[in-house]
Amino acid sequence: MHINAFDRFHFHDSFIHRLDPRIKVVVTVAFILSNAILPDGSWLAFATAWLGLLVVNDLSNLGLGYSFKRSYIILPFILVAITAIFSPLGNPLAEWDLGFVTLIPTDFGLVRFFSVLTRSWLSVQMAILLVATTQFPDLIHAFEHLRLPRVLTTIIAFLYRYLFVLTNEALRLLRAREARSAGLPGQKRGGKLIWRTKVTGSMAGQLFLRSYERSDRIYNAMLARGYTGHLRTLNPHKMTRADWLVLILSLFVILFIQFVGWVR
């Protein structure tokens, strides 16, 4: 099971990678909450927050545009907030008559929509940096140190690990299907749509059964190796003076962003 092929963690010897994972989790959560409570239209505060993200990108040796290049995943989800453009508050900017409905975008709605877009965009970039600079087991142990319920952290850990089990089993099924789908040159392989639907349904059922059996074997193997419900690590977490300084400085920067956003 090659977890590293799917993992988003990037091995680098950088200042950010060496930080205690608890510091990175706390700062990430504080940064996301800070963006959420900023008032709409706080463009200077948003720009300050993005400047901080660029600094963290550089300190992590991932490149200035690392998180920016991967933040496009937020675009499909932001479409949910597009209705904010047609808020009844504010001054109308246009009127679009579609026959069954009339859409009136307002300046207040545009500000709100782009504020939501910016908040989401910045928060996703921060989360990407957290995952890219912190190994998943360290994240789980950071959650435990921060007193999250052990049941919750264990469920998250198992979901993450069984995701790779499911992926590997799906790849095996696809490889087996390709090996049994020989065809003549110039002719389309497979049968009609109904036949393909039956094959797909059969593969889905096989995937469930094989993944369930594989996960049961993995769990029994964990019990045989002394698993008692607690995930252990070979990397003990110890707070250093540098970690405390980074935490204080980061919280100060977040408070400064709030000051810039609320004091106009």
C-alpha positions as CSV (number, residue, x, y, z in Angstrom):
1,M,0.0,0.0,0.0
2,H,1.8,3.1,-1.2
3,I,0.4,5.9,0.9
4,N,3.0,8.4,-0.1
5,A,1.8,8.3,-3.7
6,F,-1.5,9.9,-2.6
7,D,-0.3,11.9,0.4
8,R,-0.2,15.6,0.1
9,F,2.7,16.0,2.5
10,H,5.9,17.3,0.9
11,F,9.2,16.4,2.5
12,H,11.4,19.5,3.0
13,D,13.9,20.7,5.5
14,S,12.3,24.0,6.3
15,F,11.5,26.1,9.3
16,I,7.8,25.5,8.9
17,H,8.2,21.7,8.6
18,R,10.2,21.6,11.9
19,L,7.5,23.5,13.9
20,D,5.5,21.6,16.4
21,P,2.3,20.3,14.8
22,R,0.2,21.7,17.6
23,I,1.4,25.2,16.7
24,K,0.5,24.8,13.1
25,V,-2.9,23.4,13.9
26,V,-3.7,26.3,16.3
27,V,-2.4,29.0,14.0
28,T,-4.4,27.5,11.0
29,V,-7.6,27.4,13.0
30,A,-7.1,30.9,14.3
31,F,-6.3,32.2,10.8
32,I,-9.5,30.6,9.3
33,L,-11.7,32.0,12.1
34,S,-10.1,35.4,11.7
35,N,-11.0,35.4,8.0
36,A,-14.6,34.3,8.9
37,I,-15.3,37.2,11.3
38,L,-13.7,40.0,9.2
39,P,-16.4,42.4,7.8
40,D,-17.3,42.3,4.2
41,G,-15.1,44.5,2.0
42,S,-12.1,44.4,4.3
43,W,-9.8,44.3,1.2
44,L,-6.7,45.7,3.0
45,A,-7.1,43.1,5.8
46,F,-7.5,40.3,3.2
47,A,-4.4,41.5,1.4
48,T,-2.5,41.5,4.7
49,A,-3.6,37.9,5.3
50,W,-2.5,36.9,1.8
51,L,0.9,38.5,2.4
52,G,1.3,36.4,5.5
53,L,0.5,33.3,3.5
54,L,3.2,34.2,0.9
55,V,5.7,34.5,3.8
56,V,4.7,31.1,5.1
57,N,5.0,29.6,1.6
58,D,8.5,31.0,1.3
59,L,9.6,29.8,4.7
60,S,8.3,26.3,3.9
61,N,10.6,26.1,0.8
62,L,7.5,25.1,-1.3
63,G,7.6,28.2,-3.5
64,L,5.7,31.5,-3.2
65,G,2.9,30.2,-5.4
66,Y,2.5,26.7,-4.0
67,S,-0.8,27.2,-2.1
68,F,-2.1,29.6,-4.7
69,K,-1.7,27.1,-7.6
70,R,-3.7,24.5,-5.7
71,S,-6.4,26.8,-4.3
72,Y,-8.5,26.5,-7.5
73,I,-10.4,23.6,-5.9
74,I,-12.5,26.2,-4.1
75,L,-14.1,27.4,-7.3
76,P,-16.9,24.8,-7.7
77,F,-18.0,25.3,-4.1
78,I,-18.1,29.1,-4.2
79,L,-20.9,28.8,-6.8
80,V,-23.2,28.2,-3.9
81,A,-22.7,31.8,-2.7
82,I,-23.3,33.4,-6.2
83,T,-26.9,34.2,-5.1
84,A,-25.4,36.8,-2.7
85,I,-24.9,39.0,-5.7
86,F,-28.6,39.5,-6.0
87,S,-29.0,40.7,-2.4
88,P,-32.0,43.1,-1.9
89,L,-29.7,45.4,0.1
90,G,-27.6,48.0,-1.6
91,N,-28.0,50.0,-4.9
92,P,-29.1,48.1,-8.1
93,L,-26.4,47.8,-10.8
94,A,-28.5,46.2,-13.5
95,E,-31.7,44.4,-14.2
96,W,-31.9,41.1,-16.1
97,D,-35.3,39.9,-17.1
98,L,-35.2,36.1,-17.7
99,G,-38.9,35.8,-18.3
100,F,-39.8,33.7,-15.3
101,V,-37.6,35.7,-12.9
102,T,-35.9,39.1,-12.7
103,L,-32.4,39.2,-11.4
104,I,-31.1,42.5,-9.9
105,P,-27.4,42.5,-8.9
106,T,-26.5,45.1,-6.3
107,D,-23.3,46.7,-5.1
108,F,-23.8,45.3,-1.6
109,G,-24.3,41.8,-3.1
110,L,-21.1,42.0,-5.2
111,V,-19.1,43.1,-2.1
112,R,-20.5,40.2,-0.1
113,F,-19.9,37.7,-2.8
114,F,-16.3,38.6,-3.4
115,S,-15.7,38.8,0.3
116,V,-17.0,35.2,0.7
117,L,-14.8,34.2,-2.2
118,T,-11.7,35.8,-0.7
119,R,-12.3,34.3,2.7
120,S,-12.7,30.8,1.3
121,W,-9.7,31.2,-1.0
122,L,-7.4,32.3,1.9
123,S,-8.7,29.6,4.2
124,V,-8.2,26.9,1.6
125,Q,-4.6,28.1,1.0
126,M,-3.9,27.9,4.8
127,A,-5.3,24.4,5.0
128,I,-3.2,23.3,2.0
129,L,-0.1,24.6,3.7
130,L,-0.9,22.8,6.9
131,V,-1.3,19.4,5.1
132,A,1.7,20.0,2.9
133,T,4.1,20.7,5.9
134,T,2.7,18.3,8.5
135,Q,2.5,14.5,8.2
136,F,-0.9,13.0,8.9
137,P,0.1,11.0,12.0
138,D,1.6,14.2,13.5
139,L,-1.7,16.0,12.8
140,I,-3.6,13.3,14.6
141,H,-1.3,13.5,17.6
142,A,-1.6,17.2,17.6
143,F,-5.4,16.9,17.8
144,E,-5.0,14.5,20.7
145,H,-2.6,16.9,22.5
146,L,-5.2,19.7,22.0
147,R,-7.7,17.5,23.9
148,L,-9.9,16.6,21.0
149,P,-12.0,13.5,21.8
150,R,-9.9,10.4,21.2
151,V,-12.9,8.7,19.5
152,L,-13.0,11.5,16.9
153,T,-9.3,11.4,16.2
154,T,-9.3,7.6,15.9
155,I,-12.2,7.7,13.4
156,I,-10.4,10.4,11.3
157,A,-7.2,8.3,11.4
158,F,-9.0,5.1,10.2
159,L,-10.9,7.0,7.5
160,Y,-7.7,8.3,6.2
161,R,-5.9,4.9,6.2
162,Y,-8.9,3.0,4.8
163,L,-9.1,5.5,2.0
164,F,-5.9,4.0,0.5
165,V,-7.3,0.5,1.0
166,L,-10.3,1.5,-1.0
167,T,-8.2,3.1,-3.7
168,N,-5.9,0.1,-4.0
169,E,-8.8,-2.3,-4.3
170,A,-10.5,-0.1,-7.0
171,L,-7.2,-0.1,-9.0
172,R,-7.0,-3.9,-8.8
173,L,-10.6,-4.2,-10.1
174,L,-9.9,-1.8,-12.9
175,R,-6.7,-3.7,-13.8
176,A,-8.6,-7.0,-13.8
177,R,-11.3,-5.6,-16.0
178,E,-8.7,-4.3,-18.5
179,A,-7.0,-7.7,-18.6
180,R,-10.4,-9.4,-19.4
181,S,-11.5,-6.8,-22.0
182,A,-9.6,-7.9,-25.1
183,G,-11.0,-6.8,-28.4
184,L,-10.3,-7.0,-32.1
185,P,-8.4,-4.1,-33.7
186,G,-10.8,-1.4,-35.0
187,Q,-13.7,-2.6,-33.0
188,K,-15.2,-1.2,-29.8
189,R,-14.6,-3.4,-26.7
190,G,-17.5,-4.4,-24.4
191,G,-21.2,-4.8,-25.0
192,K,-24.2,-2.5,-24.9
193,L,-25.1,0.1,-22.3
194,I,-27.2,-2.4,-20.3
195,W,-24.3,-4.9,-20.2
196,R,-21.9,-2.1,-19.1
197,T,-24.3,-1.1,-16.4
198,K,-24.4,-4.6,-15.0
199,V,-20.6,-4.9,-15.1
200,T,-20.2,-1.6,-13.2
201,G,-22.8,-2.7,-10.6
202,S,-20.9,-5.9,-10.1
203,M,-17.6,-4.1,-9.7
204,A,-19.1,-1.8,-7.1
205,G,-20.4,-4.8,-5.1
206,Q,-17.0,-6.5,-5.4
207,L,-15.3,-3.3,-4.3
208,F,-17.4,-3.1,-1.2
209,L,-16.8,-6.8,-0.2
210,R,-13.1,-6.8,-1.0
211,S,-12.5,-3.5,0.9
212,Y,-14.5,-4.8,3.9
213,E,-12.5,-8.0,4.1
214,R,-9.2,-6.2,3.6
215,S,-10.0,-3.7,6.3
216,D,-10.9,-6.5,8.7
217,R,-7.6,-8.2,8.0
218,I,-5.8,-4.9,8.6
219,Y,-7.6,-4.4,11.9
220,N,-6.7,-7.9,13.1
221,A,-3.1,-7.3,12.1
222,M,-3.1,-4.1,14.2
223,L,-4.5,-6.0,17.2
224,A,-1.8,-8.7,16.8
225,R,0.8,-5.9,17.0
226,G,-0.5,-4.5,20.2
227,Y,-3.1,-1.9,19.1
228,T,-5.2,-0.8,22.1
229,G,-7.2,2.0,20.6
230,H,-4.5,4.6,20.9
231,L,-2.3,5.6,17.9
232,R,1.4,5.9,18.9
233,T,4.1,7.8,17.3
234,L,7.9,7.6,17.1
235,N,8.1,11.5,16.9
236,P,7.4,12.8,20.4
237,H,6.2,16.4,20.4
238,K,8.1,18.9,22.6
239,M,7.4,22.6,22.5
240,T,10.6,24.6,22.1
241,R,11.3,28.3,22.6
242,A,11.0,28.8,18.8
243,D,7.6,27.2,18.8
244,W,6.3,29.5,21.5
245,L,7.7,32.6,19.7
246,V,6.1,31.5,16.4
247,L,2.8,31.0,18.2
248,I,2.9,34.5,19.9
249,L,4.0,36.2,16.7
250,S,1.4,34.5,14.6
251,L,-1.4,35.4,17.0
252,F,-0.1,39.0,17.0
253,V,-0.3,39.1,13.2
254,I,-3.8,37.7,13.2
255,L,-4.9,40.3,15.8
256,F,-3.3,43.0,13.5
257,I,-5.3,41.7,10.6
258,Q,-8.4,42.0,12.7
259,F,-7.4,45.6,13.6
260,V,-6.9,46.5,9.9
261,G,-10.3,45.0,9.0
262,W,-12.4,46.6,11.7
263,V,-10.7,50.0,12.1
264,R,-11.5,52.0,9.0
